[in-house]
């Protein structure tokens, strides 16, 4: 049987070492989950500094041509 879990606020580094050994799925999911907001704040400025330009947005409507429409002849409905 393993030793009781150390208290987080009493020794955070000791608790992180214990959690990485005893509860690795929980520990690494918290580490990866906390990296998301950090990346949200750091990745876009770094990519812009490296010269990355965002692609223009995809059009959501079809452009309506200007001028009169052609009259159809033949097999029109």
Helices and strands as residue ranges (DSSP letters): H 12-22, H 24-49
